[in-house]
């Protein structure tokens, strides 16, 4: 299940910090070196964490010359949020629909 991989990825403080940073950065994302500097994380440690977040479907990387820019994979994040809200409101998902619509519009 994809949600399990996402939760496992976010269960580590550095990976959670990376996701939060990239959410704040927006669709342009950040180069791996910029992320490492912003979070004061060694590049080899960050590389492993970026791979795990990518495999969990929460971020995506795109090569630009010699560096890779990472950004949030909004579809992956939306999927995780939808999973969390799937059974909300005692089986009445229409009550959560406004929240899901706001999330879709904000991205």
C-alpha positions in Angstrom: 0.0 0.0 0.0 1.4 3.4 -0.9 0.2 5.0 2.3 2.4 2.7 4.3 5.5 3.7 2.3 4.6 7.4 2.8 4.1 7.0 6.6 7.3 5.1 6.9 9.2 7.8 4.9 7.7 10.6 7.1 8.5 8.7 10.3 12.1 10.0 10.2 12.7 13.6 11.3 15.0 14.7 8.4 12.6 13.3 5.8 9.7 15.1 7.4 11.8 18.3 7.4 12.6 17.9 3.8 9.0 17.5 2.8 7.9 20.5 4.8 10.7 22.6 3.3 9.7 21.6 -0.2 6.1 22.3 0.5 7.1 25.8 1.5 9.3 26.2 -1.6 6.5 25.5 -4.0 6.6 24.0 -7.5 10.1 25.2 -8.4 11.6 23.1 -5.7 15.2 23.2 -4.6 18.5 21.7 -5.7 19.7 18.9 -3.4 22.7 21.1 -2.3 20.3 23.9 -1.3 18.2 21.5 0.7 21.3 20.1 2.5 22.4 23.6 3.4 19.0 24.8 4.5 18.6 21.8 6.8 22.3 21.5 7.8 22.4 17.8 6.6 25.3 16.0 5.0 24.8 15.5 1.3 25.2 11.7 1.4 22.7 11.4 4.3 20.3 13.7 2.4 20.7 11.7 -0.8 19.4 8.6 1.0 16.5 10.5 2.4 15.6 12.0 -0.9 15.5 8.6 -2.5 13.2 7.2 0.2 10.8 10.2 -0.2 10.9 9.8 -4.0 10.1 6.1 -3.8 7.2 6.8 -1.4 5.8 9.1 -4.1 6.0 12.3 -2.0 8.7 14.2 -3.9 10.1 14.1 -7.4 13.5 15.0 -8.8 14.3 16.6 -12.1 17.8 16.9 -13.5 19.0 20.4 -14.4 22.6 20.2 -15.7 24.7 18.7 -13.0 22.2 19.0 -10.2 18.8 17.6 -9.4 16.0 19.9 -8.3 13.4 18.3 -5.9 9.8 19.4 -5.5 6.8 18.0 -3.8 4.8 15.5 -5.8 1.4 17.0 -5.1 -0.4 14.0 -6.5 1.4 11.8 -3.9 0.6 14.2 -1.1 -3.0 14.5 -2.2 -3.2 10.7 -2.3 -1.9 10.5 1.3 -4.3 13.1 2.5 -7.2 11.4 0.7 -6.3 8.1 2.3 -6.3 9.8 5.8 -9.8 11.3 5.1 -11.3 8.4 3.3 -13.4 7.1 6.2 -13.8 10.4 8.0 -17.1 11.7 9.4 -18.5 8.3 10.2 -18.7 7.0 6.7 -20.0 10.3 5.2 -17.1 11.4 3.0 -19.2 14.3 1.6 -18.6 16.1 4.9 -14.9 16.1 4.2 -15.2 17.0 0.6 -14.8 20.8 1.3 -11.5 20.1 2.9 -10.3 17.9 0.0 -11.4 20.6 -2.4 -9.4 23.3 -0.5 -6.3 21.1 -0.7 -6.8 20.6 -4.4 -7.2 24.3 -5.0 -4.3 25.4 -2.8 -1.8 23.3 -4.9 
